[in-house]
Amino acid sequence: MVWGREVDGIVLTFHLAGINNQNFLMRDDQTGSYWQQVSGVAIAGPLKGKALRFIPADELTFGLYKSEQPAGQVLLGVEEDEKHYSPIDWEKQFEKMPVVVEHPGEGFESKDVMLAMSAFGQERAYLLKTVLAEKLIKDRVGAENVILVVGPDNDSVRAFRIPATDFYRTSETAATMLMDAATGSKWNFQGCAIEGPSVGKCLEALPLTRNYWFDWRSYNPDGTVYRTPQR
């Protein structure tokens, strides 16, 4: 998740301060307020109730990012602060840790990775393993048609709002990911038409965030979960 650091004209700096309900707490150095990572909301301190501005961001493999943004920059760690960083294999270590909060009965393991979408008045989650296996998910969120598509690296995922027309996955080239039924136009992984009558048009991108099932469900008790339609 990416959050804007400015609140009420103050640019805040943060550090990890603890865990609340198995989700990270951040403390800002300027006011001493405590912020919940998953919501971006201050839960204690002078700024209690204030919310950080959510900034949509992709989670991409480096290879895909570099192919799309050849002049893009990558933030490196500060060498003298490396002792404060999580180890590279932190996910493997986390898998060994117990989970206090459980949500049984819905068919997911506590540490299943979910892709979370907050759009059109609805909280929706997709099991990452399902998305990677199906390559193209067609769904409806709120009153809108949406798709989730797996990138040419078979690891990165993006979501888009689509018009009423249907979309299909194509594997002609790495650059061409989708084709729409209405015009036969071909669309890339950025959601933009690169061939056909719709050239120059781009679909509305919808932010996705990765989270563990137990964490997402804890903070989204009324959220819905995508299930593969029975054929």
N, C-alpha and C positions, 0 to 999 in steps of 0.2 A: 504494500500500500504506500502511496505517496501523498503527503499532506503539505499544504502551504504553511509556512512558519509565521506568517504575520497575523496578529489578532489585535484589533483595536489600535492599529498603528504601531504596535510593538513587534519587532522581529525577534522571535524566540529561538533559543538554542536548547536542545534537549539531551538528556542522557537516560539510559535505562535505569529505572528505580525499583522495579519489583514486578510481582505478578499478582493480578486480581482475577479470580475465577478462571485461572489458567490462561490468561491473556496478558501480554506485556503492559506494564505501566510506564509511562514516560514522565519525567519531571522537568519542567522548564527552569532555567537558571535565573530568569528575569523576575518571576513572581513566586516561584516555588509551588506552582499549581501542578496537580497530577492529572495526566491525560491517558485515557484508554486507547491503546493502539488500534483495536478493531473498529472503533467508532469515531476516533478523532475528537472526542468530547472530554472536556475537563470535568473530573468527578470530585475533585477536592481542591481547596485553595482559593485565592482571590479571583481566579477566572472560572470558577465552577459554573458549569452550564454553557460555557462558550464552546464553539465547535471550530475545529480547523477546516480549512477549505480543501475538499478532496480534489486531487489532480489525477486524471486518468493516465495510466501508464501501462505499457505492454510488458509482459515477461517473455522475452525471446532468448533463443540461443544466441551466443555471440556471433556464430557464422551467419545466421539469418539477419541479425541486426547490421552486421558489417556489409552484407550484400545490399541492404536497403539504404543504409546511411554510410557510404564509404568514407565520408569525411567526419563521421560522428566521433565523439570523444567518450572515453570510458573513465569513470571515477576510480582511482586507485586508492588503496589504503595508505595511511600515514605510518611510515616504518616504525617510528618510536612508540606508536600507540597499538601496535599489532597484538600485544599481550591482552588488550581489552576486547579484541574481536573474537567472534565465534570461530571455532575450527572449521576447516573446509568440509569435513565430514559431519557437521553438526546434525544433519538430518538422520544419519545412521545412529548417532548417539541418542537423539531424541526418541527414536523408535523403541529404545530400551527402557525409557522412563515410563512410570505408571501414569495413568490418567485418572484424575479424581472424579471428573464429571463424565458420566456415561449417558448415552441416549439409545437404549436398546429398543428393539422391536421395529426398526425401520429398514433393516437389511444392510446396514453399513457398519464397518469397523470404526472405532473411535478415531484412528489416525488415517483413515481414507482421505486422500486429497480431493477437495472439491473446487470447482470453478464457480465463484459466486457472482451473480449479477443483481444489481439494484437498479431497476428501470421500470418506467410506466406504472409506478405505484405498487410494485411487487418485488419481493425478495425471492430469488430463484437460485437453486444450486444444481450443479451437474457433476457427477462423478467423473473425475479426470480420466480414469481408465476407460470408461465408456466412451467418452468423447474421442480419445485417441484411437480406439478400436473402430468406431463408426465413421470417423473422418469428417463427416458432415452431419450436423444435428439440425433438424428443422423443428421449431417449437413456436409456441405462442406465449408471450409474457404480457400480462394485462390484456389490452385489446390489440396488441401489435404482433405481427409476424417477425420472427427473428431466426437467424441461423448462427451456428458456431461451426467454424471451419478450421481444420488442422493444416498448418503450414507445410511448405515443401521439405522442411527438416523433420517432419513427422513428430514434432515435440511441441512447438509453439501453437497457440490457439488464439483466434480472434473471433469476436461476435459482431453482428451487424443487424440493424433493422432493415427489413426488405419490404418492397411493395407486395401487392397481392400475388403477383406472378411467382411461379415456382423457380427454384434454382437447383442446379445439379452440379456435382463435382466432376471436373474433367482432369485428366492427367496427361494432357498433350505435352506440356512443358512445365518446368518449375515455376515459370512466370504466370502461367494461366491456371487458375485454381477452380474457377466456377463458370458456368454458362447459364443464362436465364432462358426460360421457356418462351417468353413473350417475344423477344427480339433476336435471340440467338447470339447476343453479345457475350463476349468473354471478359471475365473479371479476374484481377490479380488478388494476391493475399492482403493487399492494402484496402481492398473493397472498391477498387476503381476499374471502370471498363476500359480495356485496352484494345479491343477489336469489336467491330459491329456498330449498329446504329446508336448505341449508348455511350460511345467513346467520349471521354471528358467528364462523365458523371461518376460520382462516388456515393457509395452507400453510407448511411449514418453508422459510425462505429459506436459500439456499446462497451463500456469498461468491464473487464473481468478481473477478479482478484482470486488468488489461490489461498485456500485455508483448509485446515483440518476439519473433518466432519464434526467432532465434538465441539470445537470452538464456534463454527458457523451456527450450529443448531442452538448452542447456548445463548447466542445473541440474536438469533432469528427464530424464536419459537413458533411463529406463525408463517415462516417462509415455506415455500413449496419446493419439491425436488423433482427433477426430470426423471422419467422412467422410459426406457425403450418401448415403443408401442408394440403390442403383440400383433404379429402378422398371421 
